[in-house]
């Protein structure tokens, strides 16, 4: 039986750490395979710290962000690949869709994590969401590159919490308890010195979601991550 898999489709390097680092670390610690598709290096719009350095160039910023993302993924226990598609704006192509579809089929994830489908502050995020959804659909098509890997079931897609939740009309229906993974997630923060201004912010988010999760479950929870299901859950029983 293949190892359970998690596939993360993210627009920029920091996104998978701030918003899904707990889930990634939890699944990796369980022995699940976790693979991250990072569509850009966030070199234009999300690298304030690098651009503040004397002599900064686009290539230097991209190289620095790649190193950060690889280090963070390693701490969380995931593998990572980069598309280098550019950001602000992130523009997807048929070739990118084909490549991500191939990744869906090779990873065969049980769970997909990606951005929310709305974000008026960052158009790269819904673009990544649309690409992940499209690849999920195409990967299920038996007539797309027919062969032994063509038959593929549909994994659940969870959208992770955007930065400005209320402005993105994000309504979470899953609170994940990340208490056991919090220290790992926090160490991954420290791999991202380009965005130190977000470290404290996302710790507060995790504490808020932990409190919400504890109230809704009746169980002890200090740190949480919020997700919204992209599709109905197919269950054999409600408990």
TITIVEX-844679 format. One record per residue (C-alpha): x, y, z; residue in one letter. Coordinates in nm, 4 decimals. Each point is the difference from the previous one (the first is absolute). Layout:
<recs>
<u: X	v: Y	w: Z	vovex: A>;
...
</recs>
This chain:
<recs>
<u: 0.0000	v: 0.0000	w: 0.0000	vovex: X>;
<u: 0.1470	v: 0.3421	w: -0.0922	vovex: X>;
<u: 0.0933	v: 0.2409	w: 0.2774	vovex: X>;
<u: -0.2759	v: 0.2568	w: 0.0724	vovex: X>;
<u: 0.0855	v: 0.3235	w: -0.1727	vovex: X>;
<u: -0.0539	v: 0.3716	w: 0.0432	vovex: X>;
<u: 0.0502	v: 0.2442	w: -0.2857	vovex: X>;
<u: 0.0352	v: 0.3734	w: 0.0663	vovex: X>;
<u: -0.0387	v: 0.2511	w: -0.2843	vovex: X>;
<u: 0.1246	v: 0.3411	w: 0.1106	vovex: X>;
<u: 0.0547	v: 0.3292	w: -0.1813	vovex: X>;
<u: 0.3020	v: 0.1192	w: 0.2026	vovex: X>;
<u: 0.2576	v: -0.1480	w: 0.2407	vovex: X>;
<u: -0.1369	v: 0.1434	w: 0.3245	vovex: X>;
<u: -0.3598	v: -0.0992	w: -0.0602	vovex: X>;
<u: 0.0385	v: -0.3694	w: 0.0737	vovex: X>;
<u: 0.1835	v: 0.0769	w: 0.3253	vovex: X>;
<u: -0.2339	v: 0.2625	w: 0.1483	vovex: X>;
<u: -0.3246	v: -0.1670	w: -0.0999	vovex: X>;
<u: 0.0603	v: -0.3740	w: -0.0286	vovex: X>;
<u: 0.3275	v: -0.0651	w: 0.1812	vovex: X>;
<u: -0.1781	v: -0.1777	w: 0.2832	vovex: X>;
<u: -0.1873	v: -0.2360	w: -0.2303	vovex: X>;
<u: 0.3170	v: -0.0738	w: -0.1965	vovex: X>;
<u: 0.1992	v: -0.0778	w: 0.3156	vovex: X>;
<u: -0.2822	v: -0.2103	w: 0.1493	vovex: X>;
<u: -0.0332	v: -0.2188	w: -0.3083	vovex: X>;
<u: 0.3751	v: -0.0333	w: -0.0484	vovex: X>;
<u: 0.0371	v: -0.1096	w: 0.3648	vovex: X>;
<u: -0.2640	v: -0.2680	w: -0.0640	vovex: X>;
<u: 0.2085	v: -0.1363	w: -0.2839	vovex: X>;
<u: -0.2104	v: 0.1444	w: -0.2813	vovex: X>;
<u: 0.1771	v: 0.1307	w: -0.3079	vovex: X>;
<u: -0.0409	v: 0.3764	w: -0.0409	vovex: X>;
<u: 0.0962	v: 0.1785	w: -0.3214	vovex: X>;
<u: -0.0155	v: 0.3750	w: -0.0594	vovex: X>;
<u: -0.0428	v: 0.1628	w: -0.3411	vovex: X>;
<u: 0.1220	v: 0.3598	w: 0.0365	vovex: X>;
<u: -0.1050	v: 0.1962	w: -0.3067	vovex: X>;
<u: 0.2257	v: 0.3025	w: 0.0509	vovex: X>;
<u: 0.2759	v: 0.1230	w: 0.2272	vovex: X>;
<u: -0.2050	v: 0.3011	w: 0.1120	vovex: X>;
<u: 0.2877	v: 0.2072	w: -0.1277	vovex: X>;
<u: -0.1882	v: 0.3162	w: -0.0961	vovex: X>;
<u: -0.2756	v: 0.0395	w: 0.2525	vovex: X>;
<u: 0.0908	v: -0.2017	w: 0.3097	vovex: X>;
<u: 0.3711	v: 0.0548	w: 0.0524	vovex: X>;
<u: 0.0208	v: 0.3356	w: 0.1750	vovex: X>;
<u: 0.2978	v: -0.1027	w: 0.2112	vovex: X>;
<u: 0.2058	v: -0.1102	w: -0.2989	vovex: X>;
<u: -0.0748	v: 0.3133	w: -0.2035	vovex: X>;
<u: 0.1178	v: 0.2124	w: 0.2938	vovex: X>;
<u: 0.3510	v: -0.1450	w: -0.0331	vovex: X>;
<u: 0.2588	v: 0.2023	w: -0.1944	vovex: X>;
<u: 0.0549	v: -0.1279	w: -0.3529	vovex: X>;
<u: -0.3196	v: -0.2027	w: -0.0105	vovex: X>;
<u: -0.0951	v: -0.1369	w: -0.3403	vovex: X>;
<u: -0.2882	v: -0.2167	w: -0.1153	vovex: X>;
<u: 0.2233	v: -0.3052	w: -0.0370	vovex: X>;
<u: 0.1603	v: 0.0497	w: 0.3426	vovex: X>;
<u: -0.3413	v: 0.0337	w: 0.1627	vovex: X>;
<u: -0.1288	v: -0.3124	w: -0.1744	vovex: X>;
<u: 0.3057	v: -0.1977	w: 0.1077	vovex: X>;
<u: -0.0391	v: 0.1108	w: 0.3622	vovex: X>;
<u: -0.3706	v: -0.0872	w: 0.0090	vovex: X>;
<u: 0.0701	v: -0.3422	w: -0.1491	vovex: X>;
<u: 0.2481	v: -0.0742	w: 0.2761	vovex: X>;
<u: -0.2521	v: 0.1151	w: 0.2634	vovex: X>;
<u: -0.2808	v: -0.2105	w: -0.1443	vovex: X>;
<u: 0.2148	v: -0.3117	w: -0.0243	vovex: X>;
<u: 0.1122	v: 0.0411	w: 0.3606	vovex: X>;
<u: -0.3565	v: 0.0500	w: 0.1242	vovex: X>;
<u: -0.1292	v: -0.2994	w: -0.1956	vovex: X>;
<u: 0.2815	v: -0.2120	w: 0.1417	vovex: X>;
<u: -0.0849	v: 0.0935	w: 0.3572	vovex: X>;
<u: -0.3671	v: -0.0780	w: -0.0592	vovex: X>;
<u: 0.0894	v: -0.3367	w: -0.1574	vovex: X>;
<u: -0.1105	v: 0.0678	w: -0.3573	vovex: X>;
<u: 0.1541	v: -0.0121	w: -0.3449	vovex: X>;
<u: -0.0349	v: 0.3065	w: -0.2199	vovex: X>;
<u: 0.0153	v: 0.0948	w: -0.3675	vovex: X>;
<u: -0.0020	v: 0.3453	w: -0.1602	vovex: X>;
<u: -0.1625	v: 0.1205	w: -0.3202	vovex: X>;
<u: 0.1700	v: 0.3423	w: -0.0048	vovex: X>;
<u: -0.3117	v: 0.1449	w: -0.1658	vovex: X>;
<u: 0.0457	v: 0.3497	w: 0.1400	vovex: X>;
<u: -0.2281	v: 0.1901	w: 0.2353	vovex: X>;
<u: -0.1918	v: 0.3269	w: 0.0148	vovex: X>;
<u: -0.1542	v: -0.1147	w: -0.2214	vovex: X>;
<u: 0.0188	v: -0.3778	w: -0.0010	vovex: X>;
<u: -0.1070	v: -0.1051	w: -0.3494	vovex: X>;
<u: -0.0625	v: -0.3685	w: -0.0626	vovex: X>;
<u: 0.0465	v: -0.1726	w: -0.3348	vovex: X>;
<u: -0.1229	v: -0.3245	w: -0.1612	vovex: X>;
<u: 0.3479	v: -0.1412	w: 0.0581	vovex: X>;
<u: -0.0273	v: 0.0699	w: 0.3743	vovex: X>;
<u: -0.3405	v: -0.1674	w: 0.0151	vovex: X>;
<u: 0.1414	v: -0.3024	w: -0.1775	vovex: X>;
<u: 0.2929	v: -0.0197	w: 0.2412	vovex: X>;
<u: -0.2171	v: 0.0347	w: 0.3118	vovex: X>;
<u: -0.2399	v: -0.2606	w: -0.1402	vovex: X>;
<u: 0.2950	v: -0.2374	w: -0.0415	vovex: X>;
<u: 0.0912	v: 0.0728	w: 0.3629	vovex: X>;
<u: -0.3529	v: -0.0880	w: 0.1140	vovex: X>;
<u: 0.0264	v: -0.3308	w: -0.1771	vovex: X>;
<u: 0.3468	v: -0.0814	w: 0.1286	vovex: X>;
<u: -0.0637	v: 0.1049	w: 0.3608	vovex: X>;
<u: -0.3570	v: -0.1365	w: 0.0053	vovex: X>;
<u: -0.0875	v: 0.2151	w: 0.3021	vovex: X>;
<u: -0.2743	v: -0.0856	w: 0.2440	vovex: X>;
<u: -0.0142	v: 0.3682	w: 0.0975	vovex: X>;
<u: 0.0721	v: 0.3207	w: -0.1927	vovex: X>;
<u: 0.0725	v: 0.3303	w: 0.1765	vovex: X>;
<u: -0.0115	v: 0.3318	w: -0.1822	vovex: X>;
<u: -0.1083	v: 0.3627	w: 0.0239	vovex: X>;
<u: -0.3482	v: 0.1393	w: 0.0477	vovex: X>;
<u: -0.1894	v: 0.0678	w: -0.3204	vovex: X>;
<u: -0.0374	v: 0.3736	w: 0.0722	vovex: X>;
<u: 0.2571	v: 0.2582	w: 0.1060	vovex: X>;
<u: -0.0443	v: 0.3637	w: -0.1030	vovex: X>;
<u: 0.3419	v: 0.0862	w: 0.1461	vovex: X>;
<u: 0.2024	v: -0.2599	w: -0.1885	vovex: X>;
<u: -0.1153	v: -0.1277	w: -0.3386	vovex: X>;
<u: 0.2784	v: -0.2595	w: -0.0087	vovex: X>;
<u: -0.1783	v: -0.2013	w: 0.2690	vovex: X>;
<u: -0.3298	v: -0.0693	w: -0.1820	vovex: X>;
<u: 0.2050	v: -0.0642	w: -0.3142	vovex: X>;
<u: 0.1796	v: -0.2805	w: 0.1835	vovex: X>;
<u: -0.3354	v: -0.1286	w: 0.1255	vovex: X>;
<u: -0.1390	v: -0.0152	w: -0.3543	vovex: X>;
<u: 0.3068	v: -0.1848	w: -0.1250	vovex: X>;
<u: -0.0232	v: -0.2570	w: 0.2806	vovex: X>;
<u: -0.3713	v: -0.0567	w: -0.0672	vovex: X>;
<u: 0.0557	v: -0.0310	w: -0.3747	vovex: X>;
<u: 0.2816	v: -0.2507	w: 0.0460	vovex: X>;
<u: -0.2167	v: -0.2039	w: 0.2386	vovex: X>;
<u: -0.2688	v: -0.0208	w: -0.2687	vovex: X>;
<u: 0.2296	v: -0.0770	w: -0.2927	vovex: X>;
<u: 0.1887	v: -0.2639	w: 0.1999	vovex: X>;
<u: -0.3263	v: -0.1956	w: 0.0289	vovex: X>;
<u: -0.0588	v: -0.0063	w: -0.3764	vovex: X>;
<u: 0.0757	v: -0.3483	w: -0.1352	vovex: X>;
<u: 0.0493	v: 0.1434	w: -0.3480	vovex: X>;
<u: 0.2703	v: 0.2444	w: 0.1133	vovex: X>;
<u: 0.3290	v: -0.1782	w: -0.0705	vovex: X>;
<u: -0.1615	v: -0.3456	w: 0.0082	vovex: X>;
<u: 0.1986	v: -0.2664	w: 0.1760	vovex: X>;
<u: 0.0396	v: -0.1857	w: 0.3301	vovex: X>;
<u: 0.0097	v: 0.3262	w: 0.1983	vovex: X>;
<u: -0.3113	v: 0.1451	w: -0.1652	vovex: X>;
<u: -0.2549	v: -0.1371	w: 0.2482	vovex: X>;
<u: 0.0094	v: 0.2318	w: 0.3002	vovex: X>;
<u: -0.2545	v: 0.0713	w: 0.2694	vovex: X>;
<u: -0.0893	v: 0.3500	w: 0.1197	vovex: X>;
<u: 0.1734	v: 0.1101	w: 0.3217	vovex: X>;
<u: -0.1561	v: 0.2505	w: 0.2352	vovex: X>;
<u: 0.1294	v: 0.3526	w: -0.0479	vovex: X>;
<u: 0.0429	v: 0.2174	w: 0.3079	vovex: X>;
<u: 0.0482	v: 0.3736	w: -0.0361	vovex: X>;
<u: 0.2260	v: 0.1502	w: 0.2644	vovex: X>;
<u: -0.0721	v: 0.3266	w: 0.1759	vovex: X>;
<u: 0.0780	v: 0.3214	w: -0.1913	vovex: X>;
<u: 0.1629	v: 0.3007	w: 0.1595	vovex: X>;
<u: -0.3091	v: 0.2242	w: 0.0032	vovex: X>;
<u: -0.2573	v: -0.2665	w: 0.0832	vovex: X>;
<u: -0.3155	v: 0.2102	w: 0.0058	vovex: X>;
<u: 0.0858	v: 0.1792	w: -0.3258	vovex: X>;
<u: 0.0473	v: -0.3335	w: -0.1771	vovex: X>;
<u: -0.3408	v: -0.1333	w: 0.1086	vovex: X>;
<u: 0.1834	v: -0.2948	w: 0.1526	vovex: X>;
<u: -0.2208	v: -0.2077	w: 0.2271	vovex: X>;
<u: 0.1948	v: -0.2878	w: 0.1558	vovex: X>;
<u: -0.1731	v: -0.3300	w: 0.0636	vovex: X>;
<u: 0.3065	v: -0.1824	w: 0.1326	vovex: X>;
<u: 0.2225	v: 0.0969	w: 0.2925	vovex: X>;
<u: 0.3113	v: -0.2144	w: 0.0132	vovex: X>;
<u: 0.1681	v: -0.0532	w: 0.3363	vovex: X>;
<u: 0.3705	v: 0.0706	w: -0.0581	vovex: X>;
<u: 0.1170	v: -0.0038	w: 0.3620	vovex: X>;
<u: 0.2398	v: -0.2884	w: -0.0645	vovex: X>;
<u: 0.1386	v: 0.1722	w: -0.3105	vovex: X>;
<u: 0.0139	v: 0.3580	w: 0.1233	vovex: X>;
<u: 0.3670	v: 0.0077	w: 0.0963	vovex: X>;
<u: 0.0938	v: -0.1455	w: -0.3386	vovex: X>;
<u: -0.2151	v: 0.2569	w: -0.1780	vovex: X>;
<u: 0.1531	v: 0.2790	w: 0.2077	vovex: X>;
<u: 0.3507	v: -0.1161	w: -0.0902	vovex: X>;
<u: -0.1014	v: 0.0106	w: -0.3657	vovex: X>;
<u: -0.0960	v: 0.3677	w: 0.0519	vovex: X>;
<u: 0.3626	v: 0.0667	w: 0.0848	vovex: X>;
<u: 0.1050	v: -0.1199	w: -0.3458	vovex: X>;
<u: -0.1804	v: 0.3042	w: -0.1437	vovex: X>;
<u: 0.1927	v: 0.3093	w: 0.1161	vovex: X>;
<u: -0.1219	v: 0.1818	w: -0.3109	vovex: X>;
<u: -0.3442	v: 0.0234	w: 0.1648	vovex: X>;
<u: 0.0722	v: 0.0322	w: 0.3714	vovex: X>;
<u: -0.2915	v: 0.2457	w: 0.0301	vovex: X>;
<u: -0.2371	v: -0.2974	w: -0.0377	vovex: X>;
<u: 0.1413	v: -0.2267	w: 0.2705	vovex: X>;
<u: -0.1943	v: 0.1499	w: 0.2896	vovex: X>;
<u: -0.3110	v: 0.0542	w: -0.2101	vovex: X>;
<u: -0.0309	v: -0.3669	w: -0.0925	vovex: X>;
<u: 0.0707	v: -0.1117	w: 0.3550	vovex: X>;
<u: -0.3017	v: 0.2070	w: 0.1062	vovex: X>;
<u: -0.2070	v: -0.1589	w: -0.2784	vovex: X>;
<u: 0.0967	v: -0.3475	w: 0.1243	vovex: X>;
<u: -0.0926	v: 0.0904	w: 0.3586	vovex: X>;
<u: -0.3359	v: 0.1409	w: -0.1090	vovex: X>;
<u: -0.0818	v: -0.3112	w: -0.2022	vovex: X>;
<u: 0.1121	v: -0.2207	w: 0.2872	vovex: X>;
<u: -0.2447	v: 0.1728	w: 0.2320	vovex: X>;
<u: -0.2756	v: -0.0358	w: -0.2590	vovex: X>;
<u: 0.0824	v: -0.3670	w: -0.0492	vovex: X>;
<u: -0.0069	v: -0.0675	w: 0.3728	vovex: X>;
<u: -0.3401	v: 0.1635	w: 0.0347	vovex: X>;
<u: -0.1468	v: -0.1944	w: -0.2910	vovex: X>;
<u: 0.1454	v: -0.3369	w: 0.0983	vovex: X>;
<u: 0.0022	v: 0.0098	w: 0.3782	vovex: X>;
<u: 0.3609	v: -0.1217	w: -0.0117	vovex: X>;
<u: 0.3174	v: 0.1754	w: 0.1062	vovex: X>;
<u: 0.1520	v: 0.1895	w: -0.2907	vovex: X>;
<u: 0.2451	v: 0.2887	w: 0.0101	vovex: X>;
<u: 0.1061	v: 0.0373	w: -0.3636	vovex: X>;
<u: -0.2166	v: -0.0575	w: -0.3058	vovex: X>;
<u: -0.0180	v: 0.0467	w: -0.3758	vovex: X>;
<u: -0.3212	v: 0.0815	w: -0.1835	vovex: X>;
<u: -0.1064	v: -0.1613	w: -0.3269	vovex: X>;
<u: -0.3005	v: 0.0099	w: -0.2277	vovex: X>;
<u: -0.0984	v: -0.3078	w: -0.1960	vovex: X>;
<u: -0.0108	v: 0.0496	w: -0.3733	vovex: X>;
<u: -0.2412	v: -0.2888	w: -0.0603	vovex: X>;
<u: -0.2617	v: -0.1949	w: 0.1966	vovex: X>;
<u: 0.1384	v: -0.2712	w: 0.2253	vovex: X>;
<u: -0.1156	v: -0.3529	w: -0.0945	vovex: X>;
<u: -0.0438	v: -0.1982	w: 0.3233	vovex: X>;
<u: -0.1352	v: -0.3385	w: 0.1065	vovex: X>;
<u: -0.1179	v: 0.1399	w: 0.3343	vovex: X>;
<u: -0.0121	v: 0.3399	w: 0.1655	vovex: X>;
<u: 0.2232	v: -0.1094	w: 0.2841	vovex: X>;
</recs>
